[in-house]
Amino acid sequence: MKVIESSKFTAAHAWGALDICVMNGTSCRLHWTDQPYKWHVNDGEEVFAVMHGEC
C-alpha cells in the first residue's frame, strides 16, 4: 500500500493529477492546482473534495 499525503502533492502544471485507484470502473485522482477551476461537463460522475483553499 502506498500512503499519499495530499498536502505535500504538487504537479508540474495546473490541474496535474495523480491516479489513486479505480473503483467499479471509476477513477479516483488527486489533482493539484494554483488556478481557478474551469467548469465543464463530464459523461460520468464526479466528486470534489477541497483539501486546502476554497471552491
N, C-alpha and C positions, 0 to 999 in steps of 0.2 A: 504494500500500500504506500502511496506517495502522499505526503502531507503538503498542502499548498496554503501558504499564509497570504490571503488576499491583500492585506495591507502592504505587502512587500512586492507584489506583482506589478510590473510595468511592461510596456510593449514598445516596439520600435516606432510605432506611429499611432495616431488617434484611432480608437476602436479596434486595436490589435487584440487578438483573442488567444486563449489557451483552452484547448478541448479538455474537459474534465472527465466526462463519461458519456455513455449513451444508455438511456433508459427507455425500454419499449420503443426503440426506433427514434427517440427524440434526443438530440444532442444537448448537453449541458456545457456551457462555456463560461469562462471568466474573461470579461472584457476590461480593458483599461482605456481611459481617455482623459484628455485635458481640453476637450472641445465639446460644444453643445451637442445634444442628441438631435439628429435629423429624423423626424417622424416618418415612418414608412409602413407599408402593409406586407406581412408575410403570409404565405399559404397555410402555415401551421400555427400552433400555439406558442406564446412567448410569456416568460415571466421575468421581471426585472427586480432585482434587489440591490438598492444603492448602499454600498458599504461605507462610503465617505462622501460628503458633499450633499447635494440636493438634486431633486428631479422636478 
